[in-house]
Amino acid sequence: MRTIPELLIPAGSHAKVRMALAYGADAVYVGAPGLSMRPDSVTLDLAELSDAVALVHAAGRKLYACINTLMFDADLSLLVAWLEATRDIPLDALIVADPGAMACVREHRPELALHISTQLSTSNSAAASFWKSAGAERVVLARECTIADAATIARESGVEVEVFVHGAMCMAISGRCLLSAHLCGKSGSRGECKQSCRWEWQLVEQKRPGEALPIFQADGDTFLMGSTDLCLIEHIPLLVESGVASLKIEGRMKSEYYVATVARVYRAALDAYAADPDGYQLDPAWMAELDAVSHRPYEVGFAFGYPTDRPRQLQAENRLMSTHDIVAWVDGCEGDTYRMKVKQPFGVGDELEWIGPAMRGGRLQIAAITSANGSALDRSHCGTDVTVAAIGTAPLPALAIVRRLRLSATPD
């Protein structure tokens, strides 16, 4: 039987690191400020990074840091400074997308493992073998690879292979796009993408000024370049048997709710397969849970090749959908009450539901709400910390997510 691959979860903050660990991540990946493919608002500073690594290692898991932005000469000095500043932080690997960055790491932190970012579009075993000979321990394959491609590369190259299995996709090859840079002056290759491809585009003919036409329509929605979200939960057996080392979830900019939900679903699926490969079956509850978080229509991306007979499966309108909304998450307990981080207002008497690690869940009713200064509240407010007394079927576990069913699962 194949070894169960690592479940690699995104973490754009220290809180999301905690959430990922609680909900089943084997490893997390974070961004280095100014050096990763996401804004600095979802990276960890030195103190946060040090704390996160200590937390991850105490749990017996791993942490990888992304230094995978498009780098110019001016960026190399920033990279060297970061490498020196993190010298005492025992990172498990760096995710790189530039040979120059690799050289800097080899010179300043030769003990660190290197993972080749998907930004380098590795899509064949010869390329993977090249990166191994250059000192890489793992390659994150181009998203355009099929599961069969991944199996071949894992078998032939002798280097660890990581593949994306869930999250937002990009209309450009491996995310290398200049549309946002051209239209907004913010480059996606520098971690500043404004998702211009998802704008509500219209077409204007030169001789008909002011007559805007939709690009094309489907079910009342107009769209041009927006992509569907990737979801391979239905193909866990194929992924495990492919021999890949790591299954990666996209989403460092997503919420704690997203991190918790997606992590626990893929953890449950991998554990179920490990326990009984021959009797493994997809649990419908897993798909229902993935539908509960904000997402675009799910598809399988390029997992089975380019869909020449149905190319629209790669494309979606710029609308998000979900069946549930997060209300708060539990940051700790005080006797019979819970400290909560409020994401959406809720009031005394509200009937809500909660989810926790290992696919646990239940219902609860809000009995009392107390503000951070000790005042009793009838209703909480977004972005605040409160203490809550609740009536429910079971005590809420640490880092439980409290949510409510949406009145409609239509797009946001």
C-alpha positions in Angstrom: 0.0 0.0 0.0 1.2 3.5 -0.8 2.2 5.9 2.0 -0.5 8.4 2.8 0.7 11.8 1.4 1.2 14.8 3.6 -1.7 17.2 4.0 -0.3 20.7 3.5 -2.5 23.6 4.6 -2.1 27.3 3.9 -1.7 29.6 6.9 -1.8 33.4 6.4 -1.6 34.2 10.1 -0.6 32.7 13.4 -4.2 32.0 14.2 -4.5 30.1 10.9 -1.5 28.1 11.8 -3.2 27.1 15.1 -6.4 26.3 13.1 -4.6 24.1 10.6 -2.8 22.1 13.2 -6.0 21.5 15.2 -8.0 20.4 12.1 -5.5 17.9 10.8 -2.6 19.4 8.8 0.6 17.5 8.6 2.4 20.7 7.5 1.6 24.3 6.9 3.0 26.9 4.6 3.4 30.6 5.3 4.8 33.6 3.5 7.9 35.7 4.1 7.2 39.4 4.1 8.1 41.0 0.7 9.2 37.6 -0.7 6.1 35.5 -1.3 3.3 35.3 -3.8 0.8 36.9 -1.5 0.5 40.4 0.2 2.4 41.1 3.3 -0.9 41.2 5.2 -1.0 37.4 5.0 2.7 36.8 5.9 4.4 36.2 9.2 6.9 38.6 10.7 9.9 37.3 12.5 8.3 37.0 16.0 5.2 35.3 14.5 7.3 33.0 12.4 9.4 31.9 15.4 6.2 31.3 17.5 4.6 29.4 14.7 7.6 27.1 14.1 7.7 26.3 17.8 4.0 25.6 17.8 4.2 23.4 14.7 7.2 21.4 15.9 5.7 20.9 19.4 2.8 19.2 17.5 5.2 17.0 15.5 4.3 18.8 12.2 6.3 20.8 9.7 6.4 24.4 8.5 7.5 25.7 5.0 8.1 29.3 4.2 7.4 30.8 0.7 10.1 33.0 -0.9 8.6 32.5 -4.3 7.9 35.9 -5.7 9.4 37.1 -9.0 12.8 38.4 -7.8 14.9 41.2 -9.2 18.4 42.2 -8.1 17.0 44.6 -5.6 15.1 41.8 -4.0 18.1 39.6 -3.4 19.5 41.8 -0.6 16.0 41.6 1.1 16.2 37.8 0.8 19.7 37.6 2.3 18.6 39.9 5.2 15.6 37.6 5.8 17.7 34.5 5.7 20.1 36.0 8.2 17.3 37.2 10.5 15.7 33.8 10.5 18.9 31.9 11.1 17.8 30.7 14.6 14.3 29.7 13.4 14.4 26.0 12.4 12.3 26.1 9.3 11.6 22.7 7.6 11.9 24.0 4.0 11.7 27.0 1.8 9.5 27.1 -1.3 11.5 28.9 -4.0 10.7 30.0 -7.6 14.1 31.4 -8.7 17.5 29.8 -9.2 19.1 33.0 -7.8 17.1 32.6 -4.7 18.2 29.0 -4.5 21.8 30.2 -4.7 21.3 32.7 -1.9 19.8 30.0 0.3 22.7 27.6 -0.4 25.2 30.3 0.5 23.5 31.7 3.6 21.4 28.8 4.9 22.7 25.6 3.3 21.0 23.4 6.0 17.5 24.3 4.7 15.6 22.0 2.4 14.4 23.5 -0.9 11.0 23.0 -2.5 10.5 24.2 -6.1 7.4 26.4 -6.4 4.6 25.8 -8.9 5.6 29.1 -10.3 8.4 27.3 -12.2 5.9 25.2 -14.0 7.6 21.8 -13.5 5.6 19.5 -15.7 7.8 16.6 -16.7 10.2 14.1 -15.0 13.3 15.5 -16.7 12.6 19.0 -15.3 12.0 17.4 -11.8 15.2 15.5 -12.1 17.0 18.7 -13.0 15.7 20.4 -9.9 16.8 17.4 -7.8 20.3 17.7 -9.2 20.3 21.4 -8.3 19.6 20.5 -4.7 15.8 20.5 -4.4 14.1 17.9 -2.2 10.6 18.5 -3.6 8.9 20.0 -6.6 5.4 21.5 -6.6 4.1 20.6 -10.0 2.5 22.9 -12.5 -1.3 22.9 -12.0 -1.6 21.9 -15.6 -0.3 18.4 -14.8 -2.7 15.5 -14.6 -2.7 13.0 -11.8 -1.2 10.5 -14.3 1.6 13.0 -15.0 2.2 13.4 -11.3 2.5 9.6 -10.9 5.1 9.4 -13.7 7.1 12.3 -12.4 7.1 10.9 -8.9 8.2 7.5 -10.2 10.8 8.6 -12.7 12.4 11.7 -11.1 13.4 10.4 -7.7 12.3 13.7 -6.1 9.3 14.3 -3.8 6.3 15.6 -5.7 3.6 17.9 -4.4 0.3 18.7 -6.1 -2.5 21.1 -5.5 -5.8 19.4 -4.8 -8.1 22.2 -3.6 -8.6 25.9 -3.9 -8.7 28.8 -6.3 -7.3 28.4 -9.8 -5.8 31.0 -12.1 -6.5 31.6 -15.8 -2.8 32.0 -16.5 -0.1 29.2 -16.8 0.9 28.4 -13.2 -0.3 31.8 -12.1 2.2 33.8 -14.2 0.0 36.6 -15.4 0.5 40.3 -16.2 -3.1 41.3 -16.5 -3.3 42.9 -13.0 0.1 44.6 -13.6 -1.1 46.1 -16.8 -4.5 47.3 -15.6 -3.7 48.1 -11.9 0.0 48.4 -11.6 -0.1 45.5 -9.2 1.7 42.3 -10.4 0.4 38.9 -9.5 4.0 37.7 -9.8 4.9 40.0 -7.0 2.1 38.9 -4.7 -0.3 41.8 -5.5 -2.8 40.3 -7.9 -6.1 42.3 -8.1 -7.8 39.5 -9.9 -8.6 41.6 -13.0 -9.6 38.4 -14.8 -12.6 38.2 -12.5 -13.9 41.7 -13.2 -17.3 42.0 -14.9 -16.0 42.5 -18.4 -18.0 43.7 -21.4 -17.3 44.1 -25.1 -17.6 47.4 -27.0 -17.4 47.5 -30.8 -15.4 50.4 -32.3 -18.3 51.8 -34.4 -20.9 51.4 -31.7 -19.5 53.5 -28.8 -21.6 53.1 -25.6 -23.1 49.8 -26.7 -21.6 47.4 -24.2 -22.2 43.8 -25.0 -21.6 40.8 -22.7 -18.8 38.4 -23.6 -21.2 35.5 -23.3 -23.9 34.4 -20.9 -24.8 31.3 -19.0 -27.6 31.0 -16.5 -27.9 34.8 -16.5 -24.3 35.5 -15.6 -21.7 37.1 -17.7 -18.0 36.1 -17.5 -14.8 36.1 -19.5 -11.7 34.8 -17.7 -12.7 33.8 -14.2 -11.7 30.2 -13.3 -13.5 27.5 -11.4 -12.1 26.3 -8.0 -10.2 23.1 -7.8 -11.6 20.2 -5.8 -10.2 16.7 -5.9 -11.9 15.2 -2.7 -13.6 12.6 -4.9 -10.2 11.3 -6.2 -8.3 10.6 -3.0 -7.5 6.9 -4.0 -6.0 8.0 -7.3 -3.9 10.7 -5.5 -2.6 8.3 -2.9 -1.8 5.6 -5.4 0.0 8.1 -7.6 2.9 8.2 -5.1 2.9 12.0 -4.6 4.4 13.1 -1.3 2.1 16.0 -0.5 -1.4 17.2 -1.2 -1.5 21.0 -1.1 -4.5 23.3 -0.4 -4.5 26.8 -1.8 -5.7 29.7 0.3 -3.3 31.8 2.5 -5.7 34.7 2.0 -8.8 32.7 3.0 -10.4 32.7 6.5 -9.9 30.6 9.6 -13.2 29.0 8.7 -11.9 28.0 5.3 -8.7 26.6 6.8 -10.6 24.6 9.4 -13.2 23.2 7.1 -11.0 22.2 4.2 -8.4 20.7 6.5 -10.8 18.5 8.4 -12.5 17.2 5.3 -9.3 16.2 3.5 -7.9 14.8 6.8 -11.0 12.7 7.2 -10.7 11.4 3.7 -7.1 10.5 3.9 -7.6 8.8 7.3 -10.5 6.8 6.0 -8.4 5.6 3.1 -5.5 4.7 5.3 -7.8 2.7 7.6 -9.4 0.7 4.8 -8.2 1.2 1.3 -10.3 -1.6 -0.2 -13.5 -0.5 1.5 -12.9 3.2 1.1 -16.0 5.2 0.0 -16.5 8.9 -0.4 -18.6 10.3 2.4 -21.3 12.7 1.0 -20.8 14.8 4.2 -17.4 15.8 3.0 -18.7 17.4 -0.1 -21.4 19.1 1.9 -18.8 20.6 4.2 -16.7 21.9 1.3 -19.9 23.5 -0.1 -20.3 25.2 3.3 -17.3 27.6 2.8 -17.1 30.4 0.3 -16.0 29.1 -3.1 -16.6 29.3 -6.8 -18.1 26.2 -8.6 -15.9 23.2 -8.0 -14.2 21.3 -10.9 -11.2 19.0 -11.3 -9.0 21.4 -13.1 -6.4 19.6 -15.3 -6.4 16.5 -13.1 -7.5 14.3 -16.0 -6.2 16.4 -18.9 -7.4 19.5 -20.7 -11.2 19.2 -21.1 -11.3 19.8 -24.8 -14.8 18.4 -25.0 -16.0 20.7 -22.2 -13.6 23.6 -21.8 -16.2 25.6 -19.9 -15.5 23.4 -16.9 -12.4 25.5 -16.3 -14.3 28.8 -16.3 -16.8 30.4 -13.9 -18.5 33.7 -13.2 -17.1 36.0 -10.6 -19.5 34.9 -7.9 -18.8 33.2 -4.6 -21.2 30.7 -3.0 -21.5 28.9 0.3 -24.2 27.2 2.3 -23.1 28.6 5.7 -21.6 31.8 7.1 -19.0 31.8 9.9 -20.2 33.6 13.0 -17.2 33.2 15.3 -14.4 30.9 16.4 -13.5 29.7 19.9 -10.2 31.2 21.1 -10.3 29.6 24.5 -12.5 28.5 27.5 -13.1 30.1 30.8 -15.0 27.6 33.0 -18.4 27.1 31.3 -17.9 30.0 28.9 -16.0 30.5 25.7 -13.9 33.3 24.4 -14.8 34.0 20.8 -13.5 36.0 17.9 -16.6 37.5 16.3 -16.7 37.4 12.5 -20.4 38.2 12.1 -22.9 39.6 14.6 -25.0 37.2 16.7 -27.3 37.7 19.6 -28.6 36.1 22.8 -31.1 33.4 21.9 -29.6 32.7 18.5 -29.6 29.1 17.5 -26.3 28.2 15.7 -24.2 25.2 14.8 -20.5 24.4 15.4 -17.9 22.3 13.8 -14.7 21.0 15.3 -11.7 18.8 14.5 -12.2 15.1 13.4 -15.6 16.0 11.8 -17.2 16.7 15.1 -20.1 19.1 15.3 -23.4 20.0 16.9 -25.9 22.8 17.7 -25.9 25.4 20.4 -28.0 28.3 21.6 -26.4 31.6 22.8 -27.4 32.1 26.4 -25.3 35.2 27.3 -22.7 37.5 25.7 -20.1 39.5 27.6 -17.9 42.1 26.1 -14.1 42.3 26.7 -14.7 45.0 29.4 -17.3 42.8 31.2 -20.5 44.4 30.0 -23.5 42.2 29.2 -24.5 42.4 25.5 -27.7 41.5 23.7 -25.7 41.3 20.5 -22.1 41.0 19.5 -20.3 43.1 16.9 -17.9 42.1 14.0 -14.2 42.1 14.9 -14.6 42.0 18.6 -13.7 39.5 21.3 -16.5 38.3 23.5 -17.2 35.7 26.2 -20.2 33.5 25.5 -22.3 31.2 27.6 -24.0 28.6 25.4 -26.4 25.8 25.7 -25.5 22.9 23.4 -25.3 19.2 22.8 -21.7 18.9 23.8 -18.9 21.2 25.1 -17.2 23.1 22.2 -13.6 22.0 21.6 -10.8 24.5 21.3 -10.8 26.4 18.0 -14.4 25.3 17.2 -16.0 27.3 14.4 -19.5 28.6 15.1 -21.6 29.2 12.0 -25.2 29.6 10.8 -27.0 28.3 7.7 -27.4 30.9 5.0 -31.0 31.8 4.1 -29.9 31.1 0.6 -26.9 29.4 -0.9 -26.9 31.8 -3.8 -23.7 33.7 -4.6 -22.5 36.5 -2.3 
